[in-house]
Amino acid sequence: MLGAKVRARAKINLFLDVGEAREDGYHEVRSIMQSLELSDDLYFRRTDATSERFVLRCNESEVPLTNQNLVWHALEVFDANLGVMGREGIEVIINKKIPVGAGLGGGSADAAATLCAMNYIYELDLPMETLMEMAKEIGSDVPFCLEGGTCLAKGRGEEIMPLEPLPPLNVVLAMMGDKTLTADAYARLDELRKGQTPSEEQGGNLEALIEAVTRRDLDALFSRLYNSFESATMASGHAPDLKKAALEAGAKAVLMTGSGPAVFALAPSTEEASRVAWELERVAPLVIITKFSEKGAEVVSYS
């Protein structure tokens, strides 16, 4: 039986503007998402029929191995849409390298990798459009994690439009170990906005950032980063201290990751990235150096 190893790449938001809550409970967002080389590795294999249809294993004890995991959900969605499994089962080993609860999209990336793996091990050769439709059923960030690169995202985040790929900028990630549930971050943001008028909120300039991406104008890019969640998360976290340390170390730009609480710092050269990482390691227990990537989820080896 075929098996597959799939790379599930992390993401950051270079721009994240969160609008009002919609009738379906989601919030309208406008975002520019960027893939990173930092990734989880997932190993899939088809198994004979057993009492357990899906078996998940992971090196990270905090990751649920039940239907609360987006990998499990992706397996269910894939089989519900295509019905290819019959009486077979799937075993998945998740080697987590993307920090859990850091706002880096690790769960969504793993779900996107699952769609790629199932497409491969069942030899379906499905087009990207078909995988994208299933990705939308699983979660808001899953379509981007499948596509990868540099993309504009709208709607609840599932409407993806690829942009000009950015050069492989160095990225330094730092977090203190505290975690933020996305739902909690949205709730705090909604609470902070009560009583405010739209004019009182300071939003970013999405069009200017898209132009900077299109022209590959890094100076303009560095000055246009924006995240609505910073006001909601920073009040109760360590992100301000991390941002201050990164900027003092010479980072060109620093922003919180997604709904937080980690931050990312951008540095054009490896020397600058190393210097920023060195200083951040003085205050943060977890620091990772990575780069921008032009790819999303990707099957990298087979058996």
Buried (B, 14 or more C-beta within 10 A) or exposed (E): EEBBBBBBBBBBBBBBBBBEEEEEEBBBBBBBBBBBBBBBBBBBBBBEEEEEBBBBEBEBEEBEBEEEBBBBBBBBBBBEEBEBBEEBBBBBBBBBBBBBBBBBBBBBBBBBBBBBBBBBBBEBEBEEEBBBEBBBBBBBBBBBBBBBBBBBBBBBBBBBEEBEBBEEBBBBBBBBEBBBEBEBBBEBBBEBBEEEEEEEEEEBBBEBBBBBBEEEBBEBBBBBBBBBBBBBBBEEBBBBBBBEBBBEBBBBBBBBBBBBBBBBBBBEEEEBBBBBBEBBBEBBEBBBBBBBBBBBBBBEEEE
